[in-house]
Amino acid sequence: LFWRSVMIVIINFQPAISSFVVFAVAHALGDPIRPENVFPTLAMLNVLRLPMLSFPMALAKAIDLNVSLTRIGGFLSAPEKDVYLRRSPLGDTAIELKSVTCQYYEA
């Protein structure tokens, strides 16, 4: 549940974070931040928004798949049970009722 919440936060803030990181790296490398650089970069980041948004969801599904496969593998590799049914100590009686009052109400 915690990791799913983290993924939701990443999905919601990812466009702003990716734009900030791209322009911070460009500024650190000495590239001037001018309108002729900013607008095409933002347009390209907008094109890449959907693939970048789907990556955390795909990662969450991959984690769910890993958990499911681990559980199925554990179930399939469990030893077989030899005894499936046990005889009741009551003999052939499946259910024995003592001191029971039953009522039937018609609707």
Order of alpha helices (4+ residues) and beta strands (2+ residues): alpha-alpha-alpha
